[in-house]
Amino acid sequence: MKRTLSLIIFIVFLFNSIYSHAEKNQTLPKLTKPFPAVDFSLQGEDGNTYRLSSYRGQVVVMNFWATWCPPCRDEMPAMENLWQKVKGKGVVVLGINVGENADIIFEFTGQYPVSFPLPMDIDGKVIESYPVRGLPTTYVVDPSGMVTHRAVGSRDWDGDEILKQLMQLRKVR
Amino acid sequence: MFYKTSPQLFISILLLLASYFICHVTLAATVTTGIDEQAKLPYWELKDQGMVLRLVQRLPIQSRAFFLARGFNKQQAERIAQSCVFQTVFKNISDEGSQPGPLSYNLRDWKVVINGKQKGLKVREDWMKEWQAEKVTKPVQLAFEWALYPTQQAYKAGDYNWGMSVFNLKPSSKFDLTVIWTQFGNKHKETIKNMECAADINPQPEEQL
């Protein structure tokens, strides 16, 4: 009886340990030191102008990307799914393209259809004003205008955990 | 001794210790090599507790085409293509374990060992000096900067980058790479042996199959 119990404890412990190494719970890492978002005004691929400060009071998911960057491309469908879930609910998605023009982005959106705004940082001035070191990098700006979270590399943007985090951030004023 | 009076308790302790070692000792650094499924080219992968680094060969013809398309002239694209470029993905995978921890690195700390001599990687900042001296236009510099792997980075659990790292060696060169990073409060150092730069070949369609 005791031997059986020992064996059960061993198996449970082993599975628990292995599972804890395999489990992947994607969340947005919090910044140790949140900082005020640097405002910008950029023309979008659609011809509209997008100013960050005009979204004050909402949560902004600000994704820096380029068409030639594979992980940037990989996360676009999930980002579009996120946009479909949060549109009109106090969360905004901005896909800031770095260094490319409207023709290149237009061609890209033929393969990866997205409906959220794609402001163009053609001369790289906006990305230089943020501490970005690689693409894609995504910042989350809370309703008070503070950058509170950062994700380096692609994420499952339409996952429940990330959605929950973003919806909770709406309460910050 | 207690194992004589209470063998069941002794066996329980042994089993618990065994499971601890299975789950933790097997997480020691490992290097694997093979053919990357997507690129269909050789890769070298270093995996340790909380991190994984994969370096995949890039053919000179791929780098040449990529940088010509970004606006570099033929000589500049050729210079990059002939410098041993690897597709690089460095991930903080500590979110997959029970102990998430930040990871940081500086490519300037990494060492390339070839024929017994040590040298460093050619990083973004080294290249940018050349492009500025050659008056390469800003959009072209911008594309280059973001295509190259970040020289320094700090990853939280789940973070990673994807980019090109340049080893500044001739095509087909063989070398060892010493990788240094900090995680869980400790500096880690591992060497990937017998890496090889891609050959300067122009594969025909039938060779790629």
Boltz contact constraints between the chains, C-beta under 6 A:
constraints:
  - contact:
      token1: [A, 2]
      token2: [B, 8]
      max_distance: 6.0
  - contact:
      token1: [A, 6]
      token2: [B, 11]
      max_distance: 6.0
  - contact:
      token1: [A, 6]
      token2: [B, 12]
      max_distance: 6.0
  - contact:
      token1: [A, 6]
      token2: [B, 15]
      max_distance: 6.0
  - contact:
      token1: [A, 10]
      token2: [B, 15]
      max_distance: 6.0
  - contact:
      token1: [A, 10]
      token2: [B, 19]
      max_distance: 6.0
  - contact:
      token1: [A, 13]
      token2: [B, 19]
      max_distance: 6.0
  - contact:
      token1: [A, 14]
      token2: [B, 19]
      max_distance: 6.0
  - contact:
      token1: [A, 17]
      token2: [B, 23]
      max_distance: 6.0
  - contact:
      token1: [A, 20]
      token2: [B, 98]
      max_distance: 6.0
  - contact:
      token1: [A, 21]
      token2: [B, 97]
      max_distance: 6.0
  - contact:
      token1: [A, 24]
      token2: [B, 96]
      max_distance: 6.0
  - contact:
      token1: [A, 29]
      token2: [B, 156]
      max_distance: 6.0
  - contact:
      token1: [A, 71]
      token2: [B, 162]
      max_distance: 6.0
  - contact:
      token1: [A, 99]
      token2: [B, 139]
      max_distance: 6.0
  - contact:
      token1: [A, 99]
      token2: [B, 142]
      max_distance: 6.0
  - contact:
      token1: [A, 99]
      token2: [B, 143]
      max_distance: 6.0
  - contact:
      token1: [A, 124]
      token2: [B, 142]
      max_distance: 6.0
  - contact:
      token1: [A, 133]
      token2: [B, 150]
      max_distance: 6.0
  - contact:
      token1: [A, 133]
      token2: [B, 153]
      max_distance: 6.0
  - contact:
      token1: [A, 134]
      token2: [B, 150]
      max_distance: 6.0
  - contact:
      token1: [A, 134]
      token2: [B, 161]
      max_distance: 6.0
  - contact:
      token1: [A, 135]
      token2: [B, 146]
      max_distance: 6.0
  - contact:
      token1: [A, 152]
      token2: [B, 159]
      max_distance: 6.0
  - contact:
      token1: [A, 153]
      token2: [B, 159]
      max_distance: 6.0
  - contact:
      token1: [A, 153]
      token2: [B, 160]
      max_distance: 6.0
